[in-house]
Amino acid sequence: MAIQFAAVLPAPPPVASDWAEVASGVLIVTVPSGEVITLATEKAAQSEERLVHDDRFVGPQGASVPLEFAYIDDAGNRGASVYATVRLLDTIPPVAPSEIGLKSIGETPD
């Protein structure tokens, strides 16, 4: 089974002046096929939903996905990167049944 995934960007820095320095970001994802995908992120994407979707973000269950992310300031300077390797797991449950009930199937004497 193939797992589609989205990358979760880090939360903004807790210090307001540090966040003010951030203009954008860069996300690097190595999908299980070996393709390295580099995506620019806007500052708004880093402070709202924080999910980055791409049609190429797919791989087999159990595969490891290396991630890298760094902030970029308005002068184009790139900060230090944060790294993670995440294993793709099926965490999506099946659909819920539509209904459940009872059916009388006989009678027994008291």
C-alpha positions in Angstrom: 0.0 0.0 0.0 1.3 3.5 -0.9 1.0 6.2 1.7 0.4 9.8 0.6 1.8 12.3 3.1 2.3 16.0 3.8 5.3 17.6 5.5 4.6 19.5 8.8 6.6 22.7 9.1 8.0 23.7 12.5 6.0 26.2 14.6 7.3 29.8 14.4 10.1 30.7 16.8 8.7 31.8 20.2 10.7 35.0 20.2 8.9 37.7 18.1 12.1 39.3 16.9 13.4 36.0 15.6 10.1 35.4 13.7 10.3 39.0 12.3 13.7 38.0 10.7 12.1 35.2 8.8 10.9 35.9 5.2 10.4 32.4 3.9 11.7 28.9 4.2 13.0 26.0 2.2 11.8 22.4 2.6 13.8 19.4 1.3 12.1 16.0 1.2 13.7 12.8 -0.1 10.8 10.6 -1.2 11.3 6.8 -1.0 11.9 6.6 -4.8 15.1 8.6 -4.1 13.9 11.8 -5.7 15.0 14.9 -3.7 12.2 17.5 -3.7 13.1 21.1 -2.8 10.2 23.5 -2.2 10.2 27.1 -1.2 7.7 28.0 1.5 6.1 31.3 2.2 6.1 32.8 5.7 2.3 32.5 5.8 2.5 28.7 5.3 4.8 28.5 8.2 2.4 30.2 10.6 -1.0 28.9 9.6 -1.8 25.3 8.7 2.0 24.4 8.5 1.3 21.5 6.1 3.0 21.3 2.7 1.4 19.0 0.1 2.9 17.8 -3.1 1.7 15.1 -5.5 5.1 13.5 -5.3 4.9 13.0 -1.5 4.0 9.3 -1.7 5.8 6.1 -0.7 5.3 2.5 0.4 4.3 1.8 4.0 7.3 1.4 6.3 9.6 3.5 4.1 11.7 6.2 5.8 11.4 9.8 4.5 14.3 12.2 5.3 13.2 15.9 5.8 15.2 19.1 6.1 13.9 22.6 6.7 15.5 26.0 7.1 14.4 29.6 7.4 15.5 32.3 5.0 15.6 36.0 5.8 14.8 38.9 3.4 18.4 39.2 2.3 18.4 35.6 1.2 20.5 34.3 4.0 19.7 30.7 5.0 19.7 29.7 8.6 20.7 26.4 10.1 18.6 23.4 9.1 16.5 21.1 11.2 16.4 17.5 10.2 14.1 14.6 10.8 13.5 11.1 9.3 10.0 9.9 9.5 8.7 6.4 8.8 5.5 6.2 6.7 2.8 4.4 8.6 -0.8 3.7 7.8 -2.5 5.8 10.5 -5.8 6.3 8.6 -8.6 4.2 10.0 -11.2 2.5 7.7 -14.5 4.2 7.1 -17.1 3.9 10.0 -20.0 1.5 9.5 -23.2 3.2 8.5 -25.4 1.6 11.2 -25.8 -1.1 13.7 -29.0 -2.6 15.2 -30.9 -5.7 16.4 -33.2 -8.1 14.8 -35.6 -10.4 16.6 -34.9 -13.9 15.5 -37.2 -15.9 17.8 -39.0 -16.2 21.2 -38.3 -18.2 24.3 -40.9 -19.0 27.0 -40.5 -17.2 30.4 
